[in-house]
Amino acid sequence: MYTPKLADDLVRALYQLKLRTKKPMTVLLNLAVREFVSTYQAQEVPEPTNQLSFLQLNNSNTKTSR
């Protein structure tokens, strides 16, 4: 299983939150990551579903004025 290493300053901040909230650090991390993922997905531009869609999107972004 993948276990990412958190930066030391984030671990310290998370530990302080744990002390204040009396919740385990894993619970706090799960909440934070779920919020980030839902926010990020809401802002994400949908990927083209096929080659034609990609070409249409790419063409509309690269048109130059004459």
Predicted model as a PDB file, atoms N, CA, C, CB and O in Angstrom, pLDDT in the B-factor column:
MODEL        1                                                                  
ATOM      1  N   MET A   1       0.845  -1.183   0.000  1.00 85.00           N  
ATOM      2  CA  MET A   1       0.000   0.000   0.000  1.00 85.00           C  
ATOM      3  C   MET A   1       0.894   1.252   0.000  1.00 85.00           C  
ATOM      4  CB  MET A   1      -0.963  -0.005   1.233  1.00 85.00           C  
ATOM      5  O   MET A   1       1.945   1.275   0.641  1.00 85.00           O  
ATOM      6  N   TYR A   2       0.471   2.259  -0.707  1.00 85.00           N  
ATOM      7  CA  TYR A   2       1.213   3.518  -0.795  1.00 85.00           C  
ATOM      8  C   TYR A   2       1.012   4.336   0.481  1.00 85.00           C  
ATOM      9  CB  TYR A   2       0.765   4.331  -2.037  1.00 85.00           C  
ATOM     10  O   TYR A   2      -0.122   4.592   0.887  1.00 85.00           O  
ATOM     11  N   THR A   3       2.098   4.739   1.101  1.00 84.00           N  
ATOM     12  CA  THR A   3       2.010   5.584   2.296  1.00 84.00           C  
ATOM     13  C   THR A   3       2.888   6.812   2.081  1.00 84.00           C  
ATOM     14  CB  THR A   3       2.447   4.800   3.586  1.00 84.00           C  
ATOM     15  O   THR A   3       4.104   6.751   2.264  1.00 84.00           O  
ATOM     16  N   PRO A   4       2.271   7.927   1.692  1.00 84.00           N  
ATOM     17  CA  PRO A   4       3.057   9.134   1.413  1.00 84.00           C  
ATOM     18  C   PRO A   4       3.648   9.726   2.685  1.00 84.00           C  
ATOM     19  CB  PRO A   4       2.192  10.178   0.711  1.00 84.00           C  
ATOM     20  O   PRO A   4       3.063   9.617   3.762  1.00 84.00           O  
ATOM     21  N   LYS A   5       4.809  10.350   2.552  1.00 91.00           N  
ATOM     22  CA  LYS A   5       5.444  11.023   3.676  1.00 91.00           C  
ATOM     23  C   LYS A   5       4.974  12.466   3.689  1.00 91.00           C  
ATOM     24  CB  LYS A   5       7.000  10.938   3.588  1.00 91.00           C  
ATOM     25  O   LYS A   5       5.053  13.169   2.682  1.00 91.00           O  
ATOM     26  N   LEU A   6       4.490  12.891   4.825  1.00 91.00           N  
ATOM     27  CA  LEU A   6       4.074  14.279   4.984  1.00 91.00           C  
ATOM     28  C   LEU A   6       5.269  15.120   5.406  1.00 91.00           C  
ATOM     29  CB  LEU A   6       2.926  14.401   6.017  1.00 91.00           C  
ATOM     30  O   LEU A   6       6.174  14.637   6.088  1.00 91.00           O  
ATOM     31  N   ALA A   7       5.263  16.371   4.998  1.00 94.00           N  
ATOM     32  CA  ALA A   7       6.310  17.297   5.417  1.00 94.00           C  
ATOM     33  C   ALA A   7       6.256  17.465   6.935  1.00 94.00           C  
ATOM     34  CB  ALA A   7       6.156  18.670   4.703  1.00 94.00           C  
ATOM     35  O   ALA A   7       5.183  17.435   7.537  1.00 94.00           O  
ATOM     36  N   ASP A   8       7.421  17.641   7.538  1.00 95.00           N  
ATOM     37  CA  ASP A   8       7.501  17.745   9.002  1.00 95.00           C  
ATOM     38  C   ASP A   8       6.617  18.854   9.568  1.00 95.00           C  
ATOM     39  CB  ASP A   8       8.936  17.984   9.423  1.00 95.00           C  
ATOM     40  O   ASP A   8       6.005  18.682  10.622  1.00 95.00           O  
ATOM     41  N   ASP A   9       6.548  19.988   8.874  1.00 96.00           N  
ATOM     42  CA  ASP A   9       5.724  21.087   9.383  1.00 96.00           C  
ATOM     43  C   ASP A   9       4.237  20.727   9.364  1.00 96.00           C  
ATOM     44  CB  ASP A   9       5.965  22.356   8.557  1.00 96.00           C  
ATOM     45  O   ASP A   9       3.477  21.171  10.225  1.00 96.00           O  
ATOM     46  N   LEU A  10       3.823  19.919   8.378  1.00 95.00           N  
ATOM     47  CA  LEU A  10       2.430  19.483   8.327  1.00 95.00           C  
ATOM     48  C   LEU A  10       2.119  18.478   9.428  1.00 95.00           C  
ATOM     49  CB  LEU A  10       2.115  18.876   6.965  1.00 95.00           C  
ATOM     50  O   LEU A  10       1.027  18.490   9.997  1.00 95.00           O  
ATOM     51  N   VAL A  11       3.076  17.613   9.726  1.00 95.00           N  
ATOM     52  CA  VAL A  11       2.882  16.653  10.809  1.00 95.00           C  
ATOM     53  C   VAL A  11       2.721  17.390  12.132  1.00 95.00           C  
ATOM     54  CB  VAL A  11       4.064  15.660  10.883  1.00 95.00           C  
ATOM     55  O   VAL A  11       1.859  17.038  12.937  1.00 95.00           O  
ATOM     56  N   ARG A  12       3.545  18.412  12.363  1.00 96.00           N  
ATOM     57  CA  ARG A  12       3.429  19.201  13.600  1.00 96.00           C  
ATOM     58  C   ARG A  12       2.080  19.909  13.683  1.00 96.00           C  
ATOM     59  CB  ARG A  12       4.564  20.232  13.685  1.00 96.00           C  
ATOM     60  O   ARG A  12       1.440  19.909  14.734  1.00 96.00           O  
ATOM     61  N   ALA A  13       1.651  20.511  12.575  1.00 96.00           N  
ATOM     62  CA  ALA A  13       0.358  21.205  12.561  1.00 96.00           C  
ATOM     63  C   ALA A  13      -0.784  20.215  12.774  1.00 96.00           C  
ATOM     64  CB  ALA A  13       0.163  21.966  11.230  1.00 96.00           C  
ATOM     65  O   ALA A  13      -1.739  20.511  13.492  1.00 96.00           O  
ATOM     66  N   LEU A  14      -0.690  19.064  12.163  1.00 96.00           N  
ATOM     67  CA  LEU A  14      -1.711  18.035  12.321  1.00 96.00           C  
ATOM     68  C   LEU A  14      -1.760  17.531  13.765  1.00 96.00           C  
ATOM     69  CB  LEU A  14      -1.444  16.867  11.361  1.00 96.00           C  
ATOM     70  O   LEU A  14      -2.836  17.288  14.310  1.00 96.00           O  
ATOM     71  N   TYR A  15      -0.596  17.381  14.370  1.00 96.00           N  
ATOM     72  CA  TYR A  15      -0.536  16.936  15.764  1.00 96.00           C  
ATOM     73  C   TYR A  15      -1.205  17.966  16.682  1.00 96.00           C  
ATOM     74  CB  TYR A  15       0.935  16.702  16.197  1.00 96.00           C  
ATOM     75  O   TYR A  15      -1.929  17.598  17.608  1.00 96.00           O  
ATOM     76  N   GLN A  16      -0.963  19.249  16.425  1.00 97.00           N  
ATOM     77  CA  GLN A  16      -1.595  20.301  17.228  1.00 97.00           C  
ATOM     78  C   GLN A  16      -3.115  20.261  17.073  1.00 97.00           C  
ATOM     79  CB  GLN A  16      -1.057  21.688  16.821  1.00 97.00           C  
ATOM     80  O   GLN A  16      -3.844  20.437  18.049  1.00 97.00           O  
ATOM     81  N   LEU A  17      -3.594  20.030  15.847  1.00 96.00           N  
ATOM     82  CA  LEU A  17      -5.038  19.889  15.615  1.00 96.00           C  
ATOM     83  C   LEU A  17      -5.597  18.686  16.365  1.00 96.00           C  
ATOM     84  CB  LEU A  17      -5.331  19.753  14.112  1.00 96.00           C  
ATOM     85  O   LEU A  17      -6.689  18.743  16.932  1.00 96.00           O  
ATOM     86  N   LYS A  18      -4.838  17.605  16.360  1.00 97.00           N  
ATOM     87  CA  LYS A  18      -5.240  16.396  17.087  1.00 97.00           C  
ATOM     88  C   LYS A  18      -5.437  16.704  18.567  1.00 97.00           C  
ATOM     89  CB  LYS A  18      -4.189  15.281  16.910  1.00 97.00           C  
ATOM     90  O   LYS A  18      -6.419  16.270  19.170  1.00 97.00           O  
ATOM     91  N   LEU A  19      -4.509  17.447  19.146  1.00 97.00           N  
ATOM     92  CA  LEU A  19      -4.617  17.784  20.562  1.00 97.00           C  
ATOM     93  C   LEU A  19      -5.837  18.662  20.846  1.00 97.00           C  
ATOM     94  CB  LEU A  19      -3.350  18.489  21.030  1.00 97.00           C  
ATOM     95  O   LEU A  19      -6.531  18.476  21.845  1.00 97.00           O  
ATOM     96  N   ARG A  20      -6.083  19.616  19.957  1.00 97.00           N  
ATOM     97  CA  ARG A  20      -7.227  20.524  20.167  1.00 97.00           C  
ATOM     98  C   ARG A  20      -8.565  19.852  19.942  1.00 97.00           C  
ATOM     99  CB  ARG A  20      -7.116  21.717  19.252  1.00 97.00           C  
ATOM    100  O   ARG A  20      -9.515  20.087  20.688  1.00 97.00           O  
ATOM    101  N   THR A  21      -8.645  19.011  18.909  1.00 96.00           N  
ATOM    102  CA  THR A  21      -9.933  18.412  18.545  1.00 96.00           C  
ATOM    103  C   THR A  21     -10.185  17.081  19.244  1.00 96.00           C  
ATOM    104  CB  THR A  21     -10.002  18.215  17.050  1.00 96.00           C  
ATOM    105  O   THR A  21     -11.318  16.603  19.296  1.00 96.00           O  
ATOM    106  N   LYS A  22      -9.111  16.480  19.785  1.00 97.00           N  
ATOM    107  CA  LYS A  22      -9.188  15.148  20.415  1.00 97.00           C  
ATOM    108  C   LYS A  22      -9.649  14.071  19.425  1.00 97.00           C  
ATOM    109  CB  LYS A  22     -10.146  15.187  21.619  1.00 97.00           C  
ATOM    110  O   LYS A  22     -10.292  13.090  19.801  1.00 97.00           O  
ATOM    111  N   LYS A  23      -9.305  14.282  18.156  1.00 97.00           N  
ATOM    112  CA  LYS A  23      -9.594  13.299  17.108  1.00 97.00           C  
ATOM    113  C   LYS A  23      -8.263  12.715  16.631  1.00 97.00           C  
ATOM    114  CB  LYS A  23     -10.394  13.949  15.910  1.00 97.00           C  
ATOM    115  O   LYS A  23      -7.248  13.412  16.622  1.00 97.00           O  
ATOM    116  N   PRO A  24      -8.262  11.453  16.238  1.00 97.00           N  
ATOM    117  CA  PRO A  24      -7.024  10.859  15.713  1.00 97.00           C  
ATOM    118  C   PRO A  24      -6.544  11.580  14.447  1.00 97.00           C  
ATOM    119  CB  PRO A  24      -7.238   9.366  15.414  1.00 97.00           C  
ATOM    120  O   PRO A  24      -7.342  12.106  13.671  1.00 97.00           O  
ATOM    121  N   MET A  25      -5.233  11.588  14.263  1.00 95.00           N  
ATOM    122  CA  MET A  25      -4.664  12.244  13.089  1.00 95.00           C  
ATOM    123  C   MET A  25      -5.174  11.619  11.796  1.00 95.00           C  
ATOM    124  CB  MET A  25      -3.144  12.176  13.132  1.00 95.00           C  
ATOM    125  O   MET A  25      -5.351  12.322  10.802  1.00 95.00           O  
ATOM    126  N   THR A  26      -5.412  10.319  11.795  1.00 94.00           N  
ATOM    127  CA  THR A  26      -5.922   9.670  10.584  1.00 94.00           C  
ATOM    128  C   THR A  26      -7.312  10.174  10.228  1.00 94.00           C  
ATOM    129  CB  THR A  26      -5.952   8.153  10.765  1.00 94.00           C  
ATOM    130  O   THR A  26      -7.634  10.328   9.050  1.00 94.00           O  
ATOM    131  N   VAL A  27      -8.137  10.432  11.235  1.00 96.00           N  
ATOM    132  CA  VAL A  27      -9.481  10.970  10.980  1.00 96.00           C  
ATOM    133  C   VAL A  27      -9.366  12.372  10.393  1.00 96.00           C  
ATOM    134  CB  VAL A  27     -10.332  10.993  12.286  1.00 96.00           C  
ATOM    135  O   VAL A  27     -10.070  12.704   9.440  1.00 96.00           O  
ATOM    136  N   LEU A  28      -8.491  13.192  10.951  1.00 96.00           N  
ATOM    137  CA  LEU A  28      -8.302  14.552  10.445  1.00 96.00           C  
ATOM    138  C   LEU A  28      -7.771  14.538   9.018  1.00 96.00           C  
ATOM    139  CB  LEU A  28      -7.348  15.332  11.353  1.00 96.00           C  
ATOM    140  O   LEU A  28      -8.211  15.325   8.180  1.00 96.00           O  
ATOM    141  N   LEU A  29      -6.832  13.652   8.747  1.00 94.00           N  
ATOM    142  CA  LEU A  29      -6.293  13.550   7.382  1.00 94.00           C  
ATOM    143  C   LEU A  29      -7.347  13.079   6.394  1.00 94.00           C  
ATOM    144  CB  LEU A  29      -5.100  12.597   7.351  1.00 94.00           C  
ATOM    145  O   LEU A  29      -7.431  13.603   5.283  1.00 94.00           O  
ATOM    146  N   ASN A  30      -8.152  12.098   6.782  1.00 95.00           N  
ATOM    147  CA  ASN A  30      -9.222  11.637   5.897  1.00 95.00           C  
ATOM    148  C   ASN A  30     -10.188  12.764   5.573  1.00 95.00           C  
ATOM    149  CB  ASN A  30      -9.975  10.470   6.530  1.00 95.00           C  
ATOM    150  O   ASN A  30     -10.597  12.918   4.422  1.00 95.00           O  
ATOM    151  N   LEU A  31     -10.557  13.551   6.571  1.00 95.00           N  
ATOM    152  CA  LEU A  31     -11.453  14.690   6.336  1.00 95.00           C  
ATOM    153  C   LEU A  31     -10.819  15.693   5.378  1.00 95.00           C  
ATOM    154  CB  LEU A  31     -11.806  15.381   7.664  1.00 95.00           C  
ATOM    155  O   LEU A  31     -11.467  16.167   4.445  1.00 95.00           O  
ATOM    156  N   ALA A  32      -9.551  16.012   5.616  1.00 94.00           N  
ATOM    157  CA  ALA A  32      -8.859  17.000   4.788  1.00 94.00           C  
ATOM    158  C   ALA A  32      -8.726  16.538   3.345  1.00 94.00           C  
ATOM    159  CB  ALA A  32      -7.482  17.293   5.362  1.00 94.00           C  
ATOM    160  O   ALA A  32      -8.963  17.312   2.417  1.00 94.00           O  
ATOM    161  N   VAL A  33      -8.351  15.285   3.156  1.00 93.00           N  
ATOM    162  CA  VAL A  33      -8.168  14.773   1.796  1.00 93.00           C  
ATOM    163  C   VAL A  33      -9.502  14.663   1.078  1.00 93.00           C  
ATOM    164  CB  VAL A  33      -7.470  13.408   1.822  1.00 93.00           C  
ATOM    165  O   VAL A  33      -9.589  14.989  -0.106  1.00 93.00           O  
ATOM    166  N   ARG A  34     -10.542  14.211   1.768  1.00 94.00           N  
ATOM    167  CA  ARG A  34     -11.871  14.139   1.134  1.00 94.00           C  
ATOM    168  C   ARG A  34     -12.341  15.522   0.685  1.00 94.00           C  
ATOM    169  CB  ARG A  34     -12.903  13.524   2.108  1.00 94.00           C  
ATOM    170  O   ARG A  34     -12.880  15.668  -0.412  1.00 94.00           O  
ATOM    171  N   GLU A  35     -12.140  16.526   1.518  1.00 94.00           N  
ATOM    172  CA  GLU A  35     -12.541  17.889   1.153  1.00 94.00           C  
ATOM    173  C   GLU A  35     -11.743  18.383  -0.051  1.00 94.00           C  
ATOM    174  CB  GLU A  35     -12.348  18.847   2.346  1.00 94.00           C  
ATOM    175  O   GLU A  35     -12.303  18.974  -0.974  1.00 94.00           O  
ATOM    176  N   PHE A  36     -10.427  18.135  -0.035  1.00 93.00           N  
ATOM    177  CA  PHE A  36      -9.586  18.551  -1.154  1.00 93.00           C  
ATOM    178  C   PHE A  36     -10.019  17.876  -2.451  1.00 93.00           C  
ATOM    179  CB  PHE A  36      -8.121  18.234  -0.864  1.00 93.00           C  
ATOM    180  O   PHE A  36     -10.153  18.537  -3.481  1.00 93.00           O  
ATOM    181  N   VAL A  37     -10.237  16.569  -2.403  1.00 92.00           N  
ATOM    182  CA  VAL A  37     -10.615  15.818  -3.608  1.00 92.00           C  
ATOM    183  C   VAL A  37     -11.947  16.308  -4.157  1.00 92.00           C  
ATOM    184  CB  VAL A  37     -10.693  14.313  -3.304  1.00 92.00           C  
ATOM    185  O   VAL A  37     -12.082  16.492  -5.367  1.00 92.00           O  
ATOM    186  N   SER A  38     -12.934  16.523  -3.289  1.00 90.00           N  
ATOM    187  CA  SER A  38     -14.235  16.973  -3.784  1.00 90.00           C  
ATOM    188  C   SER A  38     -14.143  18.387  -4.362  1.00 90.00           C  
ATOM    189  CB  SER A  38     -15.280  16.928  -2.657  1.00 90.00           C  
ATOM    190  O   SER A  38     -14.794  18.683  -5.363  1.00 90.00           O  
ATOM    191  N   THR A  39     -13.355  19.249  -3.755  1.00 90.00           N  
ATOM    192  CA  THR A  39     -13.169  20.606  -4.277  1.00 90.00           C  
ATOM    193  C   THR A  39     -12.423  20.564  -5.605  1.00 90.00           C  
ATOM    194  CB  THR A  39     -12.404  21.482  -3.261  1.00 90.00           C  
ATOM    195  O   THR A  39     -12.802  21.251  -6.554  1.00 90.00           O  
ATOM    196  N   TYR A  40     -11.375  19.769  -5.673  1.00 84.00           N  
ATOM    197  CA  TYR A  40     -10.563  19.668  -6.886  1.00 84.00           C  
ATOM    198  C   TYR A  40     -11.381  19.096  -8.039  1.00 84.00           C  
ATOM    199  CB  TYR A  40      -9.324  18.797  -6.633  1.00 84.00           C  
ATOM    200  O   TYR A  40     -11.292  19.586  -9.165  1.00 84.00           O  
ATOM    201  N   GLN A  41     -12.175  18.062  -7.766  1.00 82.00           N  
ATOM    202  CA  GLN A  41     -12.991  17.459  -8.814  1.00 82.00           C  
ATOM    203  C   GLN A  41     -14.050  18.425  -9.320  1.00 82.00           C  
ATOM    204  CB  GLN A  41     -13.651  16.188  -8.304  1.00 82.00           C  
ATOM    205  O   GLN A  41     -14.381  18.401 -10.505  1.00 82.00           O  
ATOM    206  N   ALA A  42     -14.585  19.269  -8.457  1.00 79.00           N  
ATOM    207  CA  ALA A  42     -15.607  20.232  -8.867  1.00 79.00           C  
ATOM    208  C   ALA A  42     -15.026  21.283  -9.807  1.00 79.00           C  
ATOM    209  CB  ALA A  42     -16.226  20.908  -7.641  1.00 79.00           C  
ATOM    210  O   ALA A  42     -15.744  21.819 -10.650  1.00 79.00           O  
ATOM    211  N   GLN A  43     -13.733  21.585  -9.672  1.00 78.00           N  
ATOM    212  CA  GLN A  43     -13.097  22.618 -10.495  1.00 78.00           C  
ATOM    213  C   GLN A  43     -12.432  22.056 -11.741  1.00 78.00           C  
ATOM    214  CB  GLN A  43     -12.075  23.366  -9.680  1.00 78.00           C  
ATOM    215  O   GLN A  43     -12.036  22.818 -12.622  1.00 78.00           O  
ATOM    216  N   GLU A  44     -12.304  20.758 -11.831  1.00 67.00           N  
ATOM    217  CA  GLU A  44     -11.576  20.109 -12.902  1.00 67.00           C  
ATOM    218  C   GLU A  44     -12.311  20.226 -14.235  1.00 67.00           C  
ATOM    219  CB  GLU A  44     -11.343  18.653 -12.561  1.00 67.00           C  
ATOM    220  O   GLU A  44     -13.533  20.091 -14.295  1.00 67.00           O  
ATOM    221  N   VAL A  45     -11.555  20.478 -15.297  1.00 64.00           N  
ATOM    222  CA  VAL A  45     -12.106  20.528 -16.651  1.00 64.00           C  
ATOM    223  C   VAL A  45     -12.223  19.096 -17.140  1.00 64.00           C  
ATOM    224  CB  VAL A  45     -11.211  21.395 -17.619  1.00 64.00           C  
ATOM    225  O   VAL A  45     -11.256  18.340 -17.048  1.00 64.00           O  
ATOM    226  N   PRO A  46     -13.381  18.702 -17.658  1.00 63.00           N  
ATOM    227  CA  PRO A  46     -13.532  17.318 -18.127  1.00 63.00           C  
ATOM    228  C   PRO A  46     -12.574  16.995 -19.270  1.00 63.00           C  
ATOM    229  CB  PRO A  46     -14.970  17.069 -18.575  1.00 63.00           C  
ATOM    230  O   PRO A  46     -12.330  17.820 -20.151  1.00 63.00           O  
ATOM    231  N   GLU A  47     -12.049  15.797 -19.236  1.00 64.00           N  
ATOM    232  CA  GLU A  47     -11.145  15.333 -20.288  1.00 64.00           C  
ATOM    233  C   GLU A  47     -11.952  14.992 -21.534  1.00 64.00           C  
ATOM    234  CB  GLU A  47     -10.322  14.101 -19.814  1.00 64.00           C  
ATOM    235  O   GLU A  47     -13.079  14.508 -21.425  1.00 64.00           O  
ATOM    236  N   PRO A  48     -11.389  15.239 -22.721  1.00 58.00           N  
ATOM    237  CA  PRO A  48     -12.076  14.830 -23.945  1.00 58.00           C  
ATOM    238  C   PRO A  48     -12.250  13.311 -23.960  1.00 58.00           C  
ATOM    239  CB  PRO A  48     -11.291  15.301 -25.199  1.00 58.00           C  
ATOM    240  O   PRO A  48     -11.387  12.573 -23.483  1.00 58.00           O  
ATOM    241  N   THR A  49     -13.375  12.853 -24.513  1.00 64.00           N  
ATOM    242  CA  THR A  49     -13.656  11.421 -24.495  1.00 64.00           C  
ATOM    243  C   THR A  49     -13.138  10.695 -25.729  1.00 64.00           C  
ATOM    244  CB  THR A  49     -15.132  11.196 -24.367  1.00 64.00           C  
ATOM    245  O   THR A  49     -13.034   9.469 -25.726  1.00 64.00           O  
ATOM    246  N   ASN A  50     -12.817  11.431 -26.774  1.00 62.00           N  
ATOM    247  CA  ASN A  50     -12.283  10.765 -27.962  1.00 62.00           C  
ATOM    248  C   ASN A  50     -11.377  11.724 -28.729  1.00 62.00           C  
ATOM    249  CB  ASN A  50     -13.432  10.257 -28.873  1.00 62.00           C  
ATOM    250  O   ASN A  50     -11.254  12.895 -28.369  1.00 62.00           O  
ATOM    251  N   GLN A  51     -10.748  11.220 -29.782  1.00 60.00           N  
ATOM    252  CA  GLN A  51      -9.786  11.997 -30.569  1.00 60.00           C  
ATOM    253  C   GLN A  51     -10.438  13.240 -31.190  1.00 60.00           C  
ATOM    254  CB  GLN A  51      -9.175  11.119 -31.673  1.00 60.00           C  
ATOM    255  O   GLN A  51      -9.823  14.306 -31.208  1.00 60.00           O  
ATOM    256  N   LEU A  52     -11.661  13.123 -31.693  1.00 62.00           N  
ATOM    257  CA  LEU A  52     -12.339  14.248 -32.314  1.00 62.00           C  
ATOM    258  C   LEU A  52     -12.576  15.362 -31.293  1.00 62.00           C  
ATOM    259  CB  LEU A  52     -13.668  13.795 -32.933  1.00 62.00           C  
ATOM    260  O   LEU A  52     -12.366  16.536 -31.598  1.00 62.00           O  
ATOM    261  N   SER A  53     -13.006  15.007 -30.104  1.00 59.00           N  
ATOM    262  CA  SER A  53     -13.217  16.009 -29.060  1.00 59.00           C  
ATOM    263  C   SER A  53     -11.927  16.742 -28.760  1.00 59.00           C  
ATOM    264  CB  SER A  53     -13.764  15.359 -27.786  1.00 59.00           C  
ATOM    265  O   SER A  53     -11.920  17.963 -28.606  1.00 59.00           O  
ATOM    266  N   PHE A  54     -10.823  15.990 -28.675  1.00 57.00           N  
ATOM    267  CA  PHE A  54      -9.535  16.599 -28.395  1.00 57.00           C  
ATOM    268  C   PHE A  54      -9.161  17.586 -29.489  1.00 57.00           C  
ATOM    269  CB  PHE A  54      -8.457  15.530 -28.251  1.00 57.00           C  
ATOM    270  O   PHE A  54      -8.701  18.692 -29.204  1.00 57.00           O  
ATOM    271  N   LEU A  55      -9.358  17.185 -30.742  1.00 61.00           N  
ATOM    272  CA  LEU A  55      -9.010  18.063 -31.854  1.00 61.00           C  
ATOM    273  C   LEU A  55      -9.876  19.315 -31.856  1.00 61.00           C  
ATOM    274  CB  LEU A  55      -9.155  17.324 -33.180  1.00 61.00           C  
ATOM    275  O   LEU A  55      -9.376  20.406 -32.133  1.00 61.00           O  
ATOM    276  N   GLN A  56     -11.157  19.181 -31.555  1.00 60.00           N  
ATOM    277  CA  GLN A  56     -12.040  20.339 -31.526  1.00 60.00           C  
ATOM    278  C   GLN A  56     -11.633  21.298 -30.407  1.00 60.00           C  
ATOM    279  CB  GLN A  56     -13.500  19.895 -31.348  1.00 60.00           C  
ATOM    280  O   GLN A  56     -11.591  22.511 -30.613  1.00 60.00           O  
ATOM    281  N   LEU A  57     -11.334  20.755 -29.219  1.00 59.00           N  
ATOM    282  CA  LEU A  57     -10.909  21.599 -28.102  1.00 59.00           C  
ATOM    283  C   LEU A  57      -9.574  22.259 -28.406  1.00 59.00           C  
ATOM    284  CB  LEU A  57     -10.810  20.777 -26.811  1.00 59.00           C  
ATOM    285  O   LEU A  57      -9.389  23.446 -28.141  1.00 59.00           O  
ATOM    286  N   ASN A  58      -8.646  21.492 -28.961  1.00 55.00           N  
ATOM    287  CA  ASN A  58      -7.324  22.013 -29.262  1.00 55.00           C  
ATOM    288  C   ASN A  58      -7.406  23.092 -30.333  1.00 55.00           C  
ATOM    289  CB  ASN A  58      -6.393  20.886 -29.710  1.00 55.00           C  
ATOM    290  O   ASN A  58      -6.713  24.104 -30.231  1.00 55.00           O  
ATOM    291  N   ASN A  59      -8.225  22.905 -31.344  1.00 58.00           N  
ATOM    292  CA  ASN A  59      -8.387  23.871 -32.420  1.00 58.00           C  
ATOM    293  C   ASN A  59      -8.996  25.172 -31.898  1.00 58.00           C  
ATOM    294  CB  ASN A  59      -9.260  23.285 -33.533  1.00 58.00           C  
ATOM    295  O   ASN A  59      -8.573  26.252 -32.309  1.00 58.00           O  
ATOM    296  N   SER A  60      -9.966  25.089 -31.015  1.00 58.00           N  
ATOM    297  CA  SER A  60     -10.606  26.297 -30.505  1.00 58.00           C  
ATOM    298  C   SER A  60      -9.665  27.091 -29.615  1.00 58.00           C  
ATOM    299  CB  SER A  60     -11.870  25.942 -29.737  1.00 58.00           C  
ATOM    300  O   SER A  60      -9.811  28.307 -29.490  1.00 58.00           O  
ATOM    301  N   ASN A  61      -8.701  26.422 -28.996  1.00 55.00           N  
ATOM    302  CA  ASN A  61      -7.741  27.112 -28.123  1.00 55.00           C  
ATOM    303  C   ASN A  61      -6.579  27.712 -28.879  1.00 55.00           C  
ATOM    304  CB  ASN A  61      -7.214  26.165 -27.086  1.00 55.00           C  
ATOM    305  O   ASN A  61      -5.874  28.563 -28.336  1.00 55.00           O  
ATOM    306  N   THR A  62      -6.353  27.297 -30.122  1.00 54.00           N  
ATOM    307  CA  THR A  62      -5.170  27.751 -30.845  1.00 54.00           C  
ATOM    308  C   THR A  62      -5.487  28.664 -32.018  1.00 54.00           C  
ATOM    309  CB  THR A  62      -4.401  26.573 -31.334  1.00 54.00           C  
ATOM    310  O   THR A  62      -4.576  29.014 -32.768  1.00 54.00           O  
ATOM    311  N   LYS A  63      -6.737  29.063 -32.210  1.00 52.00           N  
ATOM    312  CA  LYS A  63      -7.072  29.953 -33.315  1.00 52.00           C  
ATOM    313  C   LYS A  63      -6.388  31.305 -33.097  1.00 52.00           C  
ATOM    314  CB  LYS A  63      -8.616  30.124 -33.441  1.00 52.00           C  
ATOM    315  O   LYS A  63      -6.340  31.821 -31.980  1.00 52.00           O  
ATOM    316  N   THR A  64      -5.865  31.861 -34.181  1.00 53.00           N  
ATOM    317  CA  THR A  64      -5.199  33.163 -34.118  1.00 53.00           C  
ATOM    318  C   THR A  64      -5.994  34.162 -34.924  1.00 53.00           C  
ATOM    319  CB  THR A  64      -3.743  33.079 -34.636  1.00 53.00           C  
ATOM    320  O   THR A  64      -6.621  33.812 -35.924  1.00 53.00           O  
ATOM    321  N   SER A  65      -5.966  35.408 -34.486  1.00 48.00           N  
ATOM    322  CA  SER A  65      -6.670  36.450 -35.230  1.00 48.00           C  
ATOM    323  C   SER A  65      -5.784  36.992 -36.334  1.00 48.00           C  
ATOM    324  CB  SER A  65      -7.113  37.587 -34.295  1.00 48.00           C  
ATOM    325  O   SER A  65      -4.568  37.093 -36.172  1.00 48.00           O  
ATOM    326  N   ARG A  66      -6.395  37.339 -37.460  1.00 46.00           N  
ATOM    327  CA  ARG A  66      -5.614  37.847 -38.598  1.00 46.00           C  
ATOM    328  C   ARG A  66      -5.868  39.305 -38.805  1.00 46.00           C  
ATOM    329  CB  ARG A  66      -5.940  37.084 -39.872  1.00 46.00           C  
ATOM    330  O   ARG A  66      -5.300  39.908 -39.716  1.00 46.00           O  
TER     331      ARG A  66                                                      
ENDMDL                                                                          
END                                                                             
